[in-house]
Amino acid sequence: MTPRQHCLRCLQRTPPAVFEAALWIGAEHDPAFLPAHINDDMDHLLHDISVALPALPAAELAQPLLREMSHLGFQRDEWNPPKAESALLHRIIQRRRGQPLGIALIAMEIARRLNIELEGVNFPGHFLLRVPGADHVLDPCNGRRLYPKDCRELLVRQFGPDMPLRAEHMMRASPLSLLQRMSRNLRHLHQINDDFLASLMDANRIMELGQATSSDHMARASLYQTLDCPQAERFDLEHALLLSEDPLQRLRLTERLSQLPASRLH
């Protein structure tokens, strides 16, 4: 099977093997890598964290786990401009630097192996973690507790004062949404680093995972435009038009479609 097929197969397990699926995404971009290559690194990391955790009930160990990961060097990558390595899971494990989502996925896998409950939260711009039922969330990069006031401040810093905190920002991240978010991050990172074929690989994965949005189709259409593939660009613009509920966006999509060469029938 191809790395893409392995990734999708992982999602079909009960429960879904999200961590392994994310590693297969890395294998898709790095042909020399296989998920089994990271087993020793994960075993050593699990050992180092488990021996350092305090003697507390499992329900109270999520924050100490994240703090210990930070102590071991896991920090948010500060590359400017950012690079795709910041989102590839095996590179984050090797470098101990990466995006919050990647660090969170590693933390959730360590927590799973230690029987510590920890779930992802699809917060805009900065992926977060939470112990189910807790009144706060946790920053995967340092273990800091964040309450609603802190989350509002985080939104303001990233998106400006007009971005309100909504209930959906605090929802649990499903296995599918985790891999969709990772794929969107990689699509963006590869694109801003001018690796358009790798970005297209990520855009195609988003479609194959399912639940693609109008924005996903527009992003892939832009890649096809850069790669001078007008018929494929048309396909995505038409699908974006079907999915869009924004009148202004629909008008712009219609105008953009009118500027493309007519579709050829074979």
N, C-alpha and C positions, 0 to 999 in steps of 0.2 A: 504493500500500500504506500501511497505518497504521504508526506507529512500532513497535507491538508486532510486526507482521508483519516489518518490517525487522530488528528485533532477533532474532527466531527464524531468519530467513533467514541472518543472519550466522553463526549457530552451525552451519549446514549446510554452510558452505564447508570446503575442505580447504587449509590448516588453518583451524580456526574463527577468525573475526575478532572476538575477544573485546572489544578496545578499542572498535571501532565499535559492537558490540552494546550495550555499556555506555553509549555516547553516545546511542543510540536510546532507552534507558530515560530519559535526561534529556529527550529530545524529547517523550516521552510525558507528562511532567509540566510541560514548558515549551513550549507550542505555537509560540512565536516562535523557538525554537531548532531548527536542523538541524545534524547532525554536520559538514557542510562549513564551517559558520561558525567552527569552531575550528581550521581548517587553518593559518592564518597564525600563530596563537599556538603551535601545535605546531612549526611550522617554525622559528620564532624560538627556542623552547626547545631544540630539537634542535641548532641552531647554537651557542647559548651554552654548552651542555654539552659538545659535541664539541670546541670549541676550548680548553676548560679542562681536558680530561682529560689525564693524564700519558701519556708515551710508554711504555706497557706492553702486553704481550700482552692480547688481548681477554678471556682467561680471568681476568685480574686487574683488570678495570676495573669490575666490578659495584659494589664498595664505593666507589670514587672517584665513580662516577656518582651514587650516592645522596647522598654528601656534597656534591656540587656542587648537586644539587637542593635540599638543605637550605640551602646557602649562598645560593641564589637565592630563598629564602623559603618553600619548601614545608615546612609544619609541621603537626602535629596540631592540629585545631580544639579550642579549650577553651571553647566556648560552654556555658553552664549555665543552663537545660537545653539539650541539643543540638538542632540544627535540621537539617532535611532537606538544606539546602545543603551540609552536611558530607559527604554521600554522593553528591550529583549530580556526575558527572565534569566536565561543562563548567564548573560553578561552582567546582570545586576548581582547575581550570586558570586561571580568571580571577582567583580570590581568593588562590590559593596557600596555602590552608588547607583541611583536610578530615580525614576518617577515614583510618586506615592503609590500608584496602583501596583507597580511591580513589587515594591517593598511590602505592600499589604498582602499580596498573593503569597509571598514567601512566609510572612508571619502567620497567615491563616493555615498554611500547610504544616508549619511547626506546631501551631496550636492544635490542629487536628490530630497529629501524632502523639501529642501529650494530653489528649482528652480535655482540652481547654476550649470552651465555647467562644467563638469569635466570628462575626459576620461582617461582610462588606457593606458600605453605605455609598450609594452613587451620588455623592455631593458634587456639585458643579465645580470644575477647575482644580479640585484637590480631593482625591479619593480618601475616604475615612473608614474607620472600623468601629465596631460596637459589640459589647457583650449583650446578647439578647435580653431585652427587658430593662436595660440600664437607662438612667435619665441623662446620660451624656454619651458623647462619641469620643473616639481616640484618634489622634494624629499618628498614622503608621510610621512616620519618620522620627518620632521622639517619644511617643507614648503620652503626650500631653492630653489632659482631659479638656474637652470642648463642650460648653453648654450652649443653649440657644443664642445668648448674647455674643459668645465667641464666634459662633457660626455666622451670625449676621455681619460681624466685623470682617470675617474672612471673605464673605461675598463682596462687601464694599471694597476691600483692598484689591480684589481681582477683577470686579466688573463695574465698580462705581456705585454711587449712592442710589441709583434707580433700580437696583436689582433686589427685590424683596426675598426674604426667606420663606419658602413654601414647604408644605408638608411632603411633597414628592421629592424634595431635595434630601430628605432624611429616610427615604425608603430603603429597605434591604435590597442589595444587588443580587439579582439572580445569576446562575452560572452563565446563561446566554449573554446577559448584559455585561458581565465581566469581560468576556472574550470580545464582544462588540466594542467595548470601550478601549481595550488594548489595541484592537485592530484599527480603530479610528485614530488613536494616538500615533501608531506606527505609520498609517497613511499620511498623516500630517508631517511627521518627522522626516520621512523619506522624501516627501515632496519639497519641503523647504531646503533640503540638502541636495536637490536636483537629481535624486535617484528615482526617476519617474516610473521605471518598470517595477521596482520594488514597491513603490506606492500603489501602483495598479494591482499588484499582487494582494496588497492589504485591502484595497477597495473591492476586489472580487471576493475576498473572504467574507467581508461584511455582507455582501449579497447572499453568499452561500449559507451563512449562518442563519439568515432570515430576519424578518422584521426591519428591513432597510427603510429609511425615511426619505423624504423628498431631498433633504440635505445630503444624504449619502449618494443619491443619484446625481445631484448637481456636482458633488465633489468628483465623482468618477467622470462625469461629462467634461469637467475642466481638464482632467488628466488626458482624456482622449483628444481634446482640443490641442493640448501641448504636443501630443504624439501624432497629430495630423491624421486622426481617424474619424472623419465627419459622420459616417453612418453609425458608428458606435456611439458617438457623441449625441446624435439625434435620438437614438434609442433611450439613453438615460435622461435627456431633457424631456422627452415625451412622458416618461414614467414619473419624473419629478413634477410635471404639470398635473398629472392625474392625482398625485398624492398631496399636492400643496393646497392649503386652505387660506393662504395669504393672497388677497386680490392683487397687491402690488407685485408680489413675487410672480404670480401667474402672468401678469402683463409682461414682465421682463422676460420670462421664459418663452412666451409666445413670440416676442420680438426676436429673441435669440434664435429660435427655431426658423423663423422666416428668413434669416440671413444664411442658413446652411444650404448647401446644394441639395436639390431634390433627391429623395430616396430612389435608389435604383432597384428594380425588380429583376430577379434572375429566373 
